[in-house]
Structure formats: C-alpha cells, structure tokens
Amino acid sequence: MTDALQIVLARRPTGDVTADCFREERVALPPLADGQILVQQRFLSLDPYMRPRMTEMRSYTPPFALGQPLTGGSVGEVVESRNPGFAKGDLVIGMLNWASHTVHDGKGLRKLAAGGVPLSAWLGVLGMPSFTAWYGIKHICKPKAGETVFVSAATGAVGQVAGQLAKLAGARVVGCAGDDDKCAWAVREAGYDACFNHRRERDYGAALDELCPQGIDADFENVGGKIFHAVFERLNNSGRVAFCGAISEYQDTQPIAGPPKMFSIVQKRLTLQGFIVSDHVGLMGDFVNEVMPLLPSGKLKSRETVVDGLAKAPQAFIGLLKGENFGKLVVKIS
Ligand SMILES: NC(=O)c1ccc[n+]([C@@H]2O[C@H](COP(=O)([O-])OP(=O)(O)OC[C@H]3O[C@@H](n4cnc5c(N)ncnc54)[C@H](OP(=O)(O)O)[C@@H]3O)[C@@H](O)[C@H]2O)c1
C-alpha cells in the first residue's frame, strides 16, 4: 500500500489567498482497480488560473472541491499499472492532484519521451503556458515587422515566450514586469526593446508614451486593470488585443470597470479577443514543431522558479499572486 502526501482546499478565499486555505494530508491510497495507474509525481505546475478555481465562480473550468486535493498540470512516472495503455516506467503529463502520488484512469494523460529536455520544461516552455503565448501571438496579435507589441507580465511563464515570439516576427516589443531584475532580464536575455517596472512606475501612460512613441499595434494582455487601461488608450488603428488573462484582478472582491472610451473600438477598428488555450489542443503538435527547434540555439530562452517539496506549494502559490516567481513556477515533488 502507498501513502500519498496531498494538499487539499481547506477554505475558499475571499480576497488574498492565505495559508489556511490549504491543508496538508497524508492518505493511504487504495489498491489499483482494473484500468487504473499509480503515478509518482515529479513536478507540479502552479498557475494563476488556479486562483479563480478556488472560489465558486462560474468559469470555463469547474471550481476545486472543498476538502479535496487541488489539481494542476503535472509530470510523473507510472510506478504501477493495471491499464494496458500504460507500463511501469512511462513518463506522463496531465492534470493530477497536488500530491506526491495520484491514482488515475489514464484518460487525458499524455506519454512523454524521456530525455532531450528537463522534465519541468513540459510544464513551461514546451507546455501549456508557452502554447498559450504561441497561440495568442500567432493567431491573434499577428505581429508584423516594424509594429509595436506590448506584453504585460513580460517575464512570467506566458509573457516571456510571447515577447520573444513577437520579437522573432520582427516587431518592436515592450513589456512591463514587477522588479528591476526582471526588466533587465527581459531586455538583456529575452530581447525586449524596453521594459518598465510596474511596481515602481505609477504613471503607466507616461511610461508607455516614452517607450512606445509610435503607439501600440498589438497587446498580449496578461494583467488587466490599470495597466490594460493605459495600453488600450494607446492602441493604434487596427490594433489587436490577445486577452489572455487579468492576474491583477483575480484577488479583487469587487468587479473592476473596463477602460473608458470603449467607442474607440469602433473608431480604431480594434480587435479584442479573449481565448482559452485548451480550446486549441489540436494545434499542440504545430506549436511543439515550431518552438522546440528554437531551444537548442537559444533563440527562445526561458526562466523557471523551482520550489523544492510539495509542502511548499501553498506558499509558492501565494507568492505567485504577488509576483514573487521569476518565469515559470514549478514545484519539484520527487
Ligand atoms: N487564456 C489562457 O488560456 C491562459 C493560459 C495560461 C495563462 N493565462 C493567463 O496568463 C497570465 C500570465 O500567466 P503566467 O502563467 O505567465 O503566470 P506567471 O508565470 O505566474 O506570471 C504571472 C506574473 O504576473 C505578475 N503579476 C502578479 N500579480 C500582478 C499584479 N497585481 N499586477 C501586475 N502583475 C502582476 C507577476 O509578475 P511581475 O513581478 O512582473 O508583476 C507574476 O509573476 C495570467 O493572467 C493567466 O491567468 C491564460
């Protein structure tokens, strides 16, 4: 019999997530039934979308169940199998519990080839966040040489890839991030033309006027709120917004107003498009084929924050909502 360490949702947050929203439990897992596998987890991805799922808010994914383990993208190894589709030793990726081990029926899990890239990369630069960046840039922002693209949360898991892909398409790319080191990395390593520190800079409009003197042709929006308002006002005719997320609003208890002057959507013929990456899984192969070759040459760089130990996942997640991670946040479980 295997014991599993798991993190369950103990309380739904109102406002900021706090440590008492989580509870650590040790449970004895039941023997496998026919069709089941036992996965020993290696890495767990922590992502902003988990915050809305902690509430009862109706969204594109159901809320986490109270008293049950939270779930997330995870990479692990099959250590026992009663499912003909999986063998002991297979590496798999998919939605698993915040846990050391998960019993699973195998549905929705994808096998990974061992080697080539670090396992955690399948949760970041070759995984969901990077796929999100690729989709939003390629299918919505559609940057052209000479255009200006703005990326908020420029060094996050999604933003760092979005900025680099826009740059590879020939655009001038400007971003914002939450500290000077992040901004320096964005310019020095990721090739952004400029990046401002949104925690130090209070007049976002003035910062954008200085760094985007020709206006903004496409916005890859990760943050929402006041940063988005300032960007929206500076969109050029035929501007595009890939509305990916609004992390600055996820912990707000009151709805945030949209930007003023919405009629400019008509006047400037703007396209504002929200998207959810899981609607586009059919394009995952195209994404991997395009992005994987960019890695060995360093044409696409990526940063990760790796937290050691499942028990640290709650605190790491609280930190993610305050910008404490630098690049893709993953938890090393084993
Ligand atoms: N539509 C989709 O299918 C999809 C898929 C994946 C992700 N997303 C969304 O994409 C966005 C980025 O996700 P990610 O995976 O890149 O997250 P991430 O790696 O955790 O980065 C998020 C970053 O957002 C910044 N941030 C946090 N709170 C902020 C605030 N109040 N104001 C401004 N910036 C803040 C922080 O960086 P700084 O230090 O720079 O502030 C933080 O590191 C999120 O909104 C997420 O929900 C959407």
The ligand as an ORCA input file, in Angstrom:
! r2SCAN-3c Opt
* xyz 0 1
  N      -6.143     32.236    -21.583
  C      -5.455     31.142    -21.304
  O      -5.688     30.059    -21.829
  C      -4.318     31.260    -20.314
  C      -3.379     30.235    -20.146
  C      -2.311     30.433    -19.264
  C      -2.225     31.621    -18.549
  N      -3.183     32.569    -18.715
  C      -3.088     33.864    -18.023
  O      -1.894     34.480    -18.438
  C      -1.417     35.334    -17.409
  C       0.044     35.019    -17.104
  O       0.127     33.681    -16.664
  P       1.548     33.010    -16.385
  O       1.354     31.556    -16.433
  O       2.571     33.661    -17.219
  O       1.770     33.427    -14.879
  P       3.104     33.561    -14.052
  O       4.272     32.939    -14.676
  O       2.755     33.148    -12.688
  O       3.335     35.076    -14.071
  C       2.395     35.884    -13.508
  C       3.058     37.183    -13.204
  O       2.059     38.182    -13.157
  C       2.574     39.263    -12.452
  N       1.570     39.777    -11.531
  C       1.034     39.174    -10.460
  N       0.166     39.983     -9.855
  C       0.192     41.150    -10.546
  C      -0.488     42.390    -10.415
  N      -1.354     42.606     -9.434
  N      -0.221     43.348    -11.316
  C       0.654     43.151    -12.301
  N       1.322     42.000    -12.479
  C       1.084     41.021    -11.612
  C       3.777     38.765    -11.653
  O       4.963     39.220    -12.250
  P       5.542     40.681    -12.016
  O       6.558     40.564    -10.940
  O       6.111     41.007    -13.332
  O       4.420     41.592    -11.609
  C       3.711     37.266    -11.833
  O       4.980     36.675    -11.775
  C      -2.341     35.149    -16.228
  O      -3.301     36.179    -16.246
  C      -3.000     33.816    -16.518
  O      -4.249     33.680    -15.904
  C      -4.210     32.412    -19.570
*
